[in-house]
Amino acid sequence: MLGKLELIVGPMRSNKTAELLRRIETRRQYAKQYVLLLKPSDDTKAPAGLVESRNQKGCGKMEAVAFRSADPWTVLPILAATEQQIGKRVECVAIDEGQFVQDLFLFTRRLLESGYDVMVSGLELDFRGMPFGEMLDLSWLVRTYSGNITELVAYCSCGAKALYPQRLIDGKPAPYDSPIIMAGDFYEPRCAEHFILPGRPH
């Protein structure tokens, strides 16, 4: 039997991680399922081995299996070892900050075809307003393998719906030619009117 994919997307500050953690807790508490939570190494908002939401009013944090963002395939032996340790099959694999994961599409498809339910949360767009990693590609897997897409909403300081993650460096909008992934940077959600990208070619 094929697994199902739950895809959680939205801009910064839309509570994607909080929603992922809530769903994990629901599966664990009520369905008595074993959910393996994964954390890519490029996610630096919490210490290694920990997934933490900025929204402290819900499920604040959970322990997670850390892996190199560039190589999610190293998780497969960990998954097999976990099943041997707990004496049963892992029902669901959850991935936070999926935009950082290379081979996300192929890795997720492998899990679905192996019968695991998969939950992935992450950003659709990077600070340039361009597709971030392979998150948008996962919508094909939802249509093909069944599942659902939850689109969460954040708001700009003006009150309008935020579409873009505005990266700020020293309080100023980051230029177009800055790296896609930077440690220690700061983001805030912005609407189309207030999104600023200095040096954008067009």
C-alpha positions in Angstrom: 0.0 0.0 0.0 1.3 3.4 -0.9 1.7 6.1 1.7 0.0 9.5 1.7 1.6 12.9 1.6 0.6 15.9 3.8 2.3 19.0 2.5 2.3 22.2 4.7 3.4 25.3 2.9 3.3 29.1 3.6 5.5 32.1 4.1 7.6 32.9 7.1 5.7 33.3 10.4 2.7 31.3 9.2 3.1 28.6 11.8 4.2 25.8 9.5 6.4 24.1 12.1 3.8 24.5 14.8 1.2 22.8 12.5 3.7 20.0 11.7 4.3 19.4 15.4 0.6 19.5 16.2 -0.1 16.8 13.6 2.8 14.7 14.8 1.4 14.9 18.4 -2.1 14.0 17.2 -0.8 10.9 15.4 1.3 9.9 18.4 -1.4 10.5 21.1 -4.6 9.3 19.4 -3.5 6.9 16.6 -0.6 5.5 18.7 1.6 5.9 15.6 5.4 6.1 15.6 6.4 9.3 13.7 10.0 9.8 12.9 10.7 13.6 12.8 13.6 14.7 10.6 15.6 17.9 10.7 17.9 19.0 7.8 21.3 20.5 8.8 20.6 23.8 7.1 17.8 24.5 9.6 19.6 26.6 12.2 16.6 28.2 14.1 17.0 25.5 16.8 19.9 23.3 18.1 20.8 20.2 16.2 18.4 17.3 17.1 15.6 19.6 17.9 12.7 21.1 15.9 11.2 24.2 17.5 8.4 26.4 16.5 8.5 30.2 17.0 4.9 29.9 18.2 5.2 29.0 21.8 1.4 28.7 22.4 1.2 25.3 20.6 3.5 22.3 20.5 6.7 24.2 21.1 9.5 21.7 20.3 10.3 18.0 19.6 13.3 15.9 19.4 14.3 15.1 15.8 16.8 13.0 13.8 19.3 15.4 12.2 20.7 14.7 8.8 22.8 16.5 6.2 20.5 18.5 3.9 22.6 17.4 0.9 22.0 13.7 1.6 18.6 12.6 3.0 19.3 9.0 1.9 21.4 8.5 5.1 18.0 8.5 6.9 17.0 5.2 5.4 19.4 3.0 7.5 18.3 5.1 10.6 14.7 4.3 9.7 15.4 0.6 9.4 17.3 0.6 12.7 14.5 2.5 14.5 12.0 -0.1 13.3 14.2 -2.9 14.6 14.6 -1.1 17.9 10.8 -0.4 18.5 9.8 -3.8 17.1 7.3 -2.5 14.6 7.0 -0.4 11.5 7.3 3.4 11.6 4.0 4.7 10.3 5.0 8.2 9.3 8.1 10.2 8.5 7.9 14.0 9.0 10.3 16.5 7.6 10.6 20.1 8.7 12.1 22.9 6.6 11.8 20.8 3.5 13.0 23.6 1.2 16.6 22.9 2.4 16.6 19.2 1.4 18.3 18.1 -1.8 16.6 15.2 -3.6 13.4 16.0 -1.6 11.2 14.9 -4.5 12.9 11.5 -5.0 13.4 10.9 -1.3 9.7 11.6 -0.5 8.6 9.4 -3.5 10.7 6.6 -2.2 9.1 6.8 1.2 5.6 6.9 -0.2 6.3 3.9 -2.5 7.6 2.1 0.6 4.3 2.6 2.3 5.2 5.4 4.7 2.9 8.3 5.2 5.0 11.5 4.9 4.5 15.0 6.2 6.6 17.9 4.9 6.5 21.5 5.9 8.5 24.3 4.3 8.7 27.5 2.4 7.6 27.7 -1.3 9.6 30.8 -2.1 13.1 32.0 -1.2 13.9 35.6 -0.3 14.1 36.5 -4.0 10.5 35.4 -4.5 11.7 32.3 -6.5 10.8 28.6 -5.9 12.8 27.4 -2.9 14.3 23.9 -3.3 11.8 21.2 -4.4 8.8 22.2 -2.2 6.6 23.2 -5.2 7.4 19.9 -6.9 5.8 18.0 -4.1 2.4 19.0 -5.2 2.7 16.5 -8.0 3.2 13.8 -5.4 0.1 14.8 -3.6 -2.0 14.5 -6.8 -0.4 11.2 -7.8 -0.1 9.4 -4.4 -3.0 11.1 -2.7 -2.8 13.3 0.3 -3.4 17.0 0.9 -1.9 20.4 0.7 -2.4 22.9 3.6 -1.6 26.5 2.7 -1.0 28.6 5.8 -1.2 32.4 5.8 1.0 35.1 7.3 0.4 38.8 7.3 2.5 41.9 6.5 2.8 44.6 9.1 0.3 46.6 7.0 -2.3 43.9 7.5 -2.3 42.6 3.9 -1.7 38.9 3.2 2.0 38.2 3.1 3.3 36.4 0.0 7.1 36.8 0.3 9.8 36.2 2.9 11.7 39.5 3.3 15.3 38.9 4.3 16.8 41.7 6.4 20.5 42.2 7.0 21.3 44.8 9.7 17.7 45.9 9.4 17.8 46.5 5.6 16.4 44.4 2.7 19.0 41.9 1.5 20.3 42.4 -2.1 19.4 40.0 -4.8 22.9 38.6 -5.2 23.2 37.5 -1.5 23.4 33.8 -0.9 20.1 31.8 -0.8 21.0 30.3 2.6 22.7 32.5 5.2 23.3 31.8 8.9 22.0 34.3 11.4 19.8 36.3 9.0 16.4 37.6 9.9 13.1 37.4 8.0 9.7 39.0 8.2 6.6 38.3 6.0 5.8 41.0 3.4 3.0 41.7 1.0 3.7 42.3 -2.7 3.5 46.1 -2.1 6.1 46.1 0.7 8.5 43.4 -0.6 11.8 45.0 -1.5 14.6 43.3 -3.4 17.5 45.6 -4.2 19.4 44.7 -7.4 16.7 42.5 -8.9 17.5 42.1 -12.6 13.9 42.5 -13.7 
